[in-house]
Amino acid sequence: MLKINCDLGEGVPLESLLIPLVDEVNIACGGHAGSLKDILKVMLLANVSNVKVGAHPSYIDRENFGRKEHNLSYQQLKSQIDQQMDLFNLCCEDSQTAIHHIKLHGALYNQAARDPQIAESIVRIFEGYLLKGVPLVVPPNAILRSMLEERQFNFLLEGFLDRAYEDDGSLVARTQPSAIIADSDEIIGRYESLSTKKELKTKSGKTIPLNVDTVCIHGDHSHTLDILKKLRQRHPKLTSSL
C-alpha cells in the first residue's frame, strides 16, 4: 500500500494524534506558516512515532497561506527558501532528526510543476540536498519531475487524496467549489484505487492513470483524523509506524 504524507506545523489541532497514523510529515518552515517552536514540536512527535520528516517551504506569504502565485527573481526566491531551510535545519540539529524529503507548498508547488523557469530555479536552489540523495516530492506530470529525472536526481511522485483532479491529471483549482473532497469514504476509496490500480476518477467521472509513491491528506482537512483511523482499521499494516 502507498505511503501517506501529511502537511503539518501549520497550526492545526490534533497533530499529536495525526502523526502516528502517517508515514511522512511535511513541516511548514515559517514561510506560509510555522515557527521554530512548531517545527521542533512536530519533529519530536515524528521521532517518537518513527515517522519520516520533510521540509515544506513556500513563498514567504502568511497573508495568503502561500497559495498566491508570485513572480520572483532567482535570487529573491533563493533567499526566501534559504531562510526557511536554515530554520528547518537548525531544528533538525536540535532534535537530532534527519531530513527525509522536501516538498514545496501551495502556489510554489504548482508553479514549479508547470513553469520551466521556476522548476529550473528549484533544482538549482536544492542542488546541495539533491546531490546528497534527498528527494523532492513532485506531481507525476510535473516539468520539475522531468528535470530531476534527466539529471538523475531522486524524487517521489505524489497524489492527493482530498483534492479533485482534472482530466489532464492536474488538480482542480482551489477557487472551484469541487476542489476539496469532503466525504471520508470517497477519500478512502481513492487511496485503495491508487494503491491497487494506480488510477482514480476525475471530477468529470473519467478514470485516469496516476502512478505515485506517496499520497497526501492535508492536516487542515475537516475529517483527516477520522479518515486516517478508518484507513488504519481497514489496512492494519498500512504504515511502517503502526
ZIUR-V886345 format. One record per residue. PSI is psi in degrees with one decimal (999 if undefined). OMEGA is omega in whole degrees, -180 to 180 (999 if undefined). D_CENTER is the distance of its C-alpha to the mean C-alpha in whole Angstrom. Layout:
# ZIUR-V886345
psi=PSI omega=OMEGA d_center=D_CENTER
psi=PSI omega=OMEGA d_center=D_CENTER
This chain:
# ZIUR-V886345
psi=155.1 omega=-176 d_center=18
psi=148.7 omega=172 d_center=14
psi=150.2 omega=178 d_center=12
psi=131.4 omega=175 d_center=10
psi=158.7 omega=-176 d_center=7
psi=135.7 omega=178 d_center=7
psi=119.2 omega=-177 d_center=6
psi=-176.3 omega=-175 d_center=9
psi=21.5 omega=-175 d_center=12
psi=15.6 omega=177 d_center=13
psi=10.8 omega=179 d_center=16
psi=149.9 omega=179 d_center=15
psi=170.2 omega=172 d_center=18
psi=20.3 omega=-180 d_center=18
psi=-37.4 omega=-179 d_center=16
psi=-25.1 omega=178 d_center=18
psi=-30.2 omega=-178 d_center=19
psi=-41.3 omega=-171 d_center=15
psi=-43.3 omega=-180 d_center=14
psi=-10.8 omega=-176 d_center=17
psi=0.8 omega=-179 d_center=16
psi=171.0 omega=179 d_center=12
psi=-34.0 omega=-172 d_center=12
psi=141.9 omega=174 d_center=9
psi=141.4 omega=176 d_center=8
psi=113.7 omega=-170 d_center=6
psi=121.7 omega=176 d_center=9
psi=137.5 omega=-172 d_center=10
psi=19.2 omega=178 d_center=13
psi=-1.2 omega=-180 d_center=15
psi=-62.2 omega=178 d_center=15
psi=-20.4 omega=-179 d_center=14
psi=170.7 omega=173 d_center=14
psi=163.8 omega=180 d_center=15
psi=173.5 omega=178 d_center=18
psi=-42.6 omega=180 d_center=19
psi=-42.5 omega=-179 d_center=20
psi=-43.5 omega=-179 d_center=17
psi=-48.2 omega=-179 d_center=15
psi=-41.6 omega=-180 d_center=18
psi=-48.1 omega=-179 d_center=18
psi=-42.1 omega=180 d_center=15
psi=-46.4 omega=-178 d_center=16
psi=-40.0 omega=177 d_center=19
psi=-39.1 omega=179 d_center=18
psi=-40.7 omega=179 d_center=15
psi=-41.5 omega=180 d_center=18
psi=-36.8 omega=-177 d_center=21
psi=5.9 omega=180 d_center=19
psi=40.8 omega=180 d_center=18
psi=136.0 omega=-179 d_center=14
psi=147.7 omega=-175 d_center=12
psi=132.0 omega=177 d_center=11
psi=155.3 omega=176 d_center=9
psi=143.8 omega=-176 d_center=9
psi=67.3 omega=-178 d_center=7
psi=162.4 omega=-177 d_center=10
psi=-176.7 omega=165 d_center=11
psi=145.4 omega=175 d_center=15
psi=96.9 omega=-172 d_center=17
psi=76.2 omega=-179 d_center=18
psi=-30.5 omega=-178 d_center=18
psi=-39.0 omega=-179 d_center=20
psi=14.1 omega=179 d_center=18
psi=32.5 omega=178 d_center=15
psi=14.5 omega=-175 d_center=13
psi=9.5 omega=175 d_center=14
psi=133.2 omega=-180 d_center=17
psi=143.1 omega=179 d_center=17
psi=157.1 omega=177 d_center=20
psi=86.3 omega=-177 d_center=22
psi=154.4 omega=171 d_center=22
psi=166.0 omega=178 d_center=24
psi=-46.5 omega=-178 d_center=23
psi=-38.6 omega=178 d_center=24
psi=-45.2 omega=-180 d_center=23
psi=-43.3 omega=179 d_center=19
psi=-41.8 omega=180 d_center=20
psi=-43.2 omega=-180 d_center=21
psi=-43.1 omega=-178 d_center=19
psi=-42.3 omega=179 d_center=16
psi=-40.2 omega=179 d_center=19
psi=-42.3 omega=-179 d_center=19
psi=-40.4 omega=-179 d_center=16
psi=-31.8 omega=176 d_center=16
psi=-42.8 omega=179 d_center=19
psi=-43.5 omega=180 d_center=18
psi=-45.4 omega=-178 d_center=16
psi=-34.4 omega=176 d_center=18
psi=-41.9 omega=179 d_center=21
psi=-36.0 omega=176 d_center=19
psi=-42.7 omega=179 d_center=18
psi=-44.6 omega=-177 d_center=22
psi=-33.9 omega=-176 d_center=23
psi=1.3 omega=-178 d_center=21
psi=49.6 omega=-178 d_center=22
psi=136.0 omega=178 d_center=18
psi=137.4 omega=177 d_center=17
psi=130.8 omega=-178 d_center=14
psi=-36.1 omega=-176 d_center=12
psi=171.6 omega=175 d_center=10
psi=130.4 omega=178 d_center=8
psi=119.6 omega=177 d_center=5
psi=157.3 omega=-178 d_center=7
psi=145.5 omega=165 d_center=7
psi=-128.8 omega=-176 d_center=9
psi=-38.1 omega=-179 d_center=12
psi=-40.0 omega=176 d_center=12
psi=-48.1 omega=-177 d_center=9
psi=-39.8 omega=179 d_center=11
psi=-40.3 omega=179 d_center=14
psi=-22.0 omega=179 d_center=13
psi=-25.9 omega=-174 d_center=13
psi=-14.7 omega=-175 d_center=17
psi=112.6 omega=-177 d_center=19
psi=-37.6 omega=-178 d_center=20
psi=-44.5 omega=179 d_center=21
psi=-39.7 omega=178 d_center=18
psi=-43.7 omega=179 d_center=16
psi=-40.4 omega=178 d_center=19
psi=-41.4 omega=-180 d_center=19
psi=-43.1 omega=178 d_center=15
psi=-43.0 omega=180 d_center=17
psi=-44.1 omega=-177 d_center=20
psi=-38.8 omega=-176 d_center=18
psi=13.0 omega=-175 d_center=16
psi=-39.4 omega=-180 d_center=19
psi=-39.8 omega=177 d_center=20
psi=-42.3 omega=-178 d_center=17
psi=-38.5 omega=179 d_center=17
psi=-23.4 omega=177 d_center=21
psi=1.0 omega=177 d_center=20
psi=5.5 omega=178 d_center=18
psi=120.6 omega=-176 d_center=14
psi=150.0 omega=168 d_center=12
psi=141.4 omega=177 d_center=10
psi=123.5 omega=-173 d_center=7
psi=156.9 omega=174 d_center=8
psi=152.4 omega=-177 d_center=10
psi=-35.3 omega=-175 d_center=13
psi=20.2 omega=-173 d_center=15
psi=142.6 omega=171 d_center=14
psi=-37.9 omega=179 d_center=17
psi=-39.2 omega=178 d_center=15
psi=-43.7 omega=-179 d_center=14
psi=-41.7 omega=179 d_center=18
psi=-42.4 omega=179 d_center=19
psi=-40.1 omega=-180 d_center=17
psi=-44.0 omega=-180 d_center=19
psi=-34.4 omega=-177 d_center=22
psi=5.9 omega=176 d_center=22
psi=37.5 omega=173 d_center=21
psi=153.3 omega=180 d_center=18
psi=146.4 omega=174 d_center=15
psi=159.6 omega=174 d_center=12
psi=130.6 omega=179 d_center=10
psi=134.4 omega=-172 d_center=10
psi=140.5 omega=169 d_center=7
psi=165.6 omega=-178 d_center=9
psi=126.7 omega=-179 d_center=9
psi=-33.9 omega=-173 d_center=11
psi=13.9 omega=177 d_center=12
psi=138.1 omega=179 d_center=12
psi=151.5 omega=-179 d_center=15
psi=148.0 omega=170 d_center=16
psi=168.6 omega=-179 d_center=19
psi=-23.2 omega=-180 d_center=21
psi=5.1 omega=178 d_center=20
psi=1.5 omega=177 d_center=17
psi=160.1 omega=179 d_center=15
psi=143.4 omega=173 d_center=14
psi=132.6 omega=-178 d_center=16
psi=140.5 omega=-179 d_center=17
psi=-17.1 omega=178 d_center=16
psi=-14.3 omega=-180 d_center=20
psi=141.6 omega=-177 d_center=21
psi=-21.7 omega=-178 d_center=22
psi=8.9 omega=-173 d_center=20
psi=-37.5 omega=-176 d_center=17
psi=130.3 omega=177 d_center=16
psi=122.2 omega=-174 d_center=17
psi=-28.6 omega=-173 d_center=19
psi=122.6 omega=-176 d_center=21
psi=-44.6 omega=-178 d_center=20
psi=-37.0 omega=178 d_center=22
psi=-41.8 omega=180 d_center=20
psi=-42.4 omega=178 d_center=17
psi=-40.1 omega=177 d_center=18
psi=-36.9 omega=177 d_center=20
psi=-40.0 omega=178 d_center=17
psi=-45.9 omega=-178 d_center=15
psi=-36.7 omega=178 d_center=19
psi=-43.4 omega=179 d_center=19
psi=-35.5 omega=-178 d_center=16
psi=-41.3 omega=-172 d_center=17
psi=-34.8 omega=-176 d_center=21
psi=-11.7 omega=-177 d_center=22
psi=48.0 omega=179 d_center=19
psi=162.4 omega=172 d_center=19
psi=167.8 omega=180 d_center=19
psi=140.0 omega=178 d_center=21
psi=178.5 omega=-179 d_center=20
psi=-23.2 omega=180 d_center=21
psi=-7.2 omega=-179 d_center=25
psi=-1.9 omega=179 d_center=25
psi=142.2 omega=176 d_center=25
psi=125.7 omega=-180 d_center=23
psi=151.1 omega=176 d_center=21
psi=142.2 omega=177 d_center=20
psi=96.4 omega=-178 d_center=16
psi=108.7 omega=-175 d_center=16
psi=163.7 omega=179 d_center=12
psi=-28.2 omega=-175 d_center=12
psi=150.6 omega=179 d_center=9
psi=144.2 omega=-177 d_center=8
psi=137.1 omega=164 d_center=6
psi=127.8 omega=-172 d_center=8
psi=140.0 omega=-180 d_center=8
psi=-25.2 omega=-178 d_center=10
psi=7.4 omega=174 d_center=13
psi=142.9 omega=-173 d_center=14
psi=-21.4 omega=-176 d_center=17
psi=21.0 omega=-174 d_center=18
psi=-48.4 omega=-178 d_center=15
psi=-44.4 omega=180 d_center=17
psi=-42.1 omega=-180 d_center=20
psi=-46.4 omega=-178 d_center=17
psi=-36.7 omega=177 d_center=16
psi=-42.6 omega=179 d_center=20
psi=-39.1 omega=178 d_center=21
psi=-40.1 omega=179 d_center=19
psi=-40.4 omega=180 d_center=20
psi=-39.8 omega=-180 d_center=24
psi=-32.8 omega=-176 d_center=24
psi=81.3 omega=-175 d_center=22
psi=-28.7 omega=-179 d_center=23
psi=26.0 omega=-174 d_center=22
psi=-48.2 omega=-176 d_center=18
psi=154.7 omega=-178 d_center=17
psi=-21.3 omega=-174 d_center=18
psi=-5.8 omega=-175 d_center=18
psi=999 omega=999 d_center=21
